[in-house]
Amino acid sequence: MSAGHTVELESLFGDYPLDQAFDEMREGGGDVRSHYRALAETLARLPQDELQRRKQSADLSFLTQGITFTVYGRDEGTERIFPYDLLPRIITAQEWDRIERGLTQRITALNLFLRDVYSDAKILNDRVIPRELVYSCKHYRRQMRSLQVPRNVYISVVGSDLLRLNTGEFVVLEDNLRVPSGVSYMLTNRRVMKRTFPQLFHSYGVRPIEHYSQLLLATLRSLAPEGRPEPNIVLLTPGVFNSAYFEHTYLARQMGIDLVEGRDLVTHDNIVYMRTTDGLKRVDVIYRRVDDDFSDPLIFRSDSSLGCGGLFNAYRAGNVTVTNAFGTGLADDKAVYAYVPRMIRYYLDEEAILPNVETYILSEEKERQHVLANLDKLVVKAVGESGGYGMLIGPQSTAKQREEFARQIEANPRNYIAQPTLDFSRAPCLIGNRLEPRHVDLRPYVLFGDKVSIVPGGLTRVALEKGSLVVNSSQGGGSKDTWVLEQ
Amino acid sequence: MLSRVADSLYWMSRYLERAENTVRQLDVTMSLMLDTGGASAETRWQRLMASLGKADGVPWNGDMESMARTLVFDGLNHHSVTFALNGARENARQVREEISTEQWQRLNRLFHHMHSPHTLVQFRSNINDALASVLDGIHLFKGVSDTTMIHGQGWQFIRMGRYLERAYATATLLEICQPELFHPQEREHSGYQYLELVGLLRCCTSFEAYCQVYTAELAPDRILEFLLLNRDFPHAIRYCVDCIRYAIESIQRTGGRRPPEELIAIIGRLHAMLGFTTIGEILAGDTAGFLHNIREQCMHIHESIYRYYVHYSIQSALAS
């Protein structure tokens, strides 16, 4: 780097703080990491307004495309764009290789666990995981016992959340095995990025992710019931008021399949049909974006009108594939999560490539006492929640909130877990005219049909508020494009 | 194609056509009011409401600006332009995966335009410009619909909605206007009569097209003939019915299921009625009844389409 650039870089970073948290772009001493150097030089060369101009043009492109999500708890149907940060998050080929192997191992083990628990329950009989923990999980579905699922695949679409600790190591924070969302943002972020920094993108040698929709379609096709060579595949959405409705329409369009709602489906003699202008048409594979509870009022919640009565029986009869399977939420329960490394050892006889975050199980007396005594240092989470709801971040909490959580933990210890407050990695974001570090996570998307496939990258979520540790879109999070390098 | 999706596309299109028709008729009425002769403002307003099929839509209150504003912007009034455009956008949003990105963006932009305070300001300072900008938005949407969407079943449902709504609206307009048309008040100066006739044609954007066929010599029977029986002009009822018939044939071709005899019969009858009747015969008989009959047939077609494509009984579908 020439001397001139060093000066420009300094003005770009200004008083950009560095501390013990891992910074994605800069080493502890302040030097730019080698794989971020070209990006830093490009930024330093751009006139100040130019960066702002590109940011505005990117925002406008999201708005006119209607790439929005719905915020709950406000006026019905409030649409917002998902904030997008202009600077890419870059992951080296070496780092990615480890992530890819680690996730493949993990998903394989989790799938074996689901298959085991819903059939012979060997892992429980061998006392590797407490029986009580599994059977008390609110996502455990007794109806799934002894049910043969196609190709023994329970979880075909997964989005696991990874964090990078201050050692530089990636760990798994949680697995989303029910209806993970966000993949449309990964895809649209890339499209916008290619228009924002075309030359830089080209010079970096970034691995493509655009074939995700095709892979997803192939995965769904591979799970079709026997004897249906030209399966009719549909995406089941709760409808226009769901927060991820944009994503449902996007994926359906990209795959060229029908987007159906529960009211479009009818069952007869254990076969699912959809109402078309041409009469009833048989449905073979359902990519389900509706929670278990709302999928079939005859089996699950009877007050739900989002699903289709009789769907579960058709599924049990093997006449239709529904994926992800029902009851997979059992394996992403935050208390069961603590046992995933033991599952990997038990089923695969391997050590976990991607470690877990240390987790306290609060139904264990000793661990609970420790947690209650240290609530101000820990993060407490409700086991069945997602989206950043039902969470206490100790160091940022008030005494009143801690009391409230302590009471709830005592009342129902099985419903909570605790983890140390993680100082996870930060990446530079464009805030105003300057670069400032913000906490980021990484959600890669894993597909599992006849084999496991992961598109290189994922959604990097950003906690846009200064100092915030919450990256969820419902709580003021944004996202970045994620570049996995060829080499 | 999913029945729900077909239904949404059909209604999206009907709502847009309805909005367009309302804007155009309002525009014509406002400009006719500039000339002091002829009917009173109140009569004109009531005639406008009646020809929009909304006799009590926006009651007369003497304040033209406020009534026009209600008819355009009041989203709570079921007869307003904004209400129709909201309906169109809501239907489009529910079938976002079926329409093209360009269509969605156009409609989205028009929706935001209607709700922007700037538009209301423009409306206050120049109603004509404001109405023209709404029409532009609708025309752009139709244009990208034709050029960016695959001309499959979905597109045919859009066409069906558009032409059914248009045929119905034109028949209503003619039914309301025809007594005046053939029995003008004696004291009316011929210049005013001319303006009335031009106004009627402009309500159907057909003044220039009419002149190309008949020259600028405006005669009530020719106008009626043109708007009812012309086979080449997109706002003539006969043209609309031909398009509906063609759309149903295309849907059958791509789907394969034969529409019920009932639907084929109603459309066939209407098609024949408009194809093989002369204007002389219509005028010699019960003209109002003839026009009213067209409206009823349109209603039957709508019900039949709904019963057959959208809301059919599961039991009968399983049986076939």
Chai-1 contact restraints between the chains, C-beta under 6 A:
chainA,res_idxA,chainB,res_idxB,connection_type,confidence,min_distance_angstrom,max_distance_angstrom,comment,restraint_id
A,T64,B,Q105,contact,1.0,0.0,6.0,A-B,restraint_1
A,G66,B,N108,contact,1.0,0.0,6.0,A-B,restraint_2
A,V240,B,R93,contact,1.0,0.0,6.0,A-B,restraint_3
A,V240,B,Q94,contact,1.0,0.0,6.0,A-B,restraint_4
A,T249,B,R96,contact,1.0,0.0,6.0,A-B,restraint_5
A,T249,B,E97,contact,1.0,0.0,6.0,A-B,restraint_6
A,A252,B,E97,contact,1.0,0.0,6.0,A-B,restraint_7
A,R253,B,E97,contact,1.0,0.0,6.0,A-B,restraint_8
A,D258,B,L2,contact,1.0,0.0,6.0,A-B,restraint_9
A,L259,B,E97,contact,1.0,0.0,6.0,A-B,restraint_10
A,D264,B,L2,contact,1.0,0.0,6.0,A-B,restraint_11
A,D264,B,R4,contact,1.0,0.0,6.0,A-B,restraint_12
A,V266,B,I314,contact,1.0,0.0,6.0,A-B,restraint_13
A,H268,B,L318,contact,1.0,0.0,6.0,A-B,restraint_14
A,R275,B,S3,contact,1.0,0.0,6.0,A-B,restraint_15
A,T276,B,M1,contact,1.0,0.0,6.0,A-B,restraint_16
A,T276,B,L2,contact,1.0,0.0,6.0,A-B,restraint_17
A,T277,B,M1,contact,1.0,0.0,6.0,A-B,restraint_18
A,T277,B,S3,contact,1.0,0.0,6.0,A-B,restraint_19
A,T277,B,A6,contact,1.0,0.0,6.0,A-B,restraint_20
A,T277,B,Y309,contact,1.0,0.0,6.0,A-B,restraint_21
A,D278,B,G255,contact,1.0,0.0,6.0,A-B,restraint_22
A,D278,B,R257,contact,1.0,0.0,6.0,A-B,restraint_23
A,G279,B,R257,contact,1.0,0.0,6.0,A-B,restraint_24
A,G279,B,A317,contact,1.0,0.0,6.0,A-B,restraint_25
A,L280,B,A317,contact,1.0,0.0,6.0,A-B,restraint_26
